[in-house]
């Protein structure tokens, strides 16, 4: 049933446009905005929200617009969410190893898209009490279910963030962007050829991120990492094919490369969130 559904991942600007259409601010978009509601409620299409959608909506300081947008997003998403990209990288690496070993693999499509706040944030919600024995299990379950509900998501987004916290978030974002710009400038001075840059970037990611997880996982299933490496890392074509079998990591590296190869364009504060959001949206969405 799940696999027959269409997964449609919308950019934040699409959510804003559709919300404006739904609430009459953009009459020309009203029909398509209503159609999104109808398809979602009929169970034909899933429109998952992401941590990027949450972050960008919370940063909207216009209370009325933020609440209107939040209501439409929750109405259409029905609480469906896609994991933060960082959460699925390790399971994808393990899946790539399992595929090569001919062993049963995880169903990462169902892992990537589920309902609930925990899914959206990439961390399981729990309750912390001074005396756990005094909280009946059925009540704890009811409270956790309420935390995961679309109603709680709507309440959370409608609250927004304080101006002081928003300023701090923006300052951190600008600082990170400037640091990335410096790193790119340094890389440009060392590597001018785009093909060489691509190979070097892929190799760096494989060595620093992928390799340690491969070794950890192979040892956990009693497979010799050296024997595995001798079979998989035989030539560039096989290495790239293996890398592509962990699609979120592959998309993350490729999108970052394409951004950095646009030398005349400065890195923008939203680039990082856009790239990480698309990295998981591309492999796990139909549209």
Secondary structure, DSSP 8 states (H G I E B T S, - for coil): -GGGSEE----HHHHHHHHHHHTTSSGGGHHHHHHHHHHHHTTSEE--B-HHHHHHHHT---HHHHHHHHHHHHHHHTTEEE--HHHHHHHHHHHHHHHHHT-----HHHHHEEESHHHHHTS------S-GGGS-HHHHHHHHHHHTSHHHHHHHHHH---HHHHHHHHHHHHHHHHHHHHHHHHHHHH---HHHHHHHHHHHHIIIIIHHHHHHHHHHTT--HHHHHHHH-SSHHHHHHHHHTSHHHHHHHHHHHHHHT-TTS---TTHHHHHHHHHHHHHH---
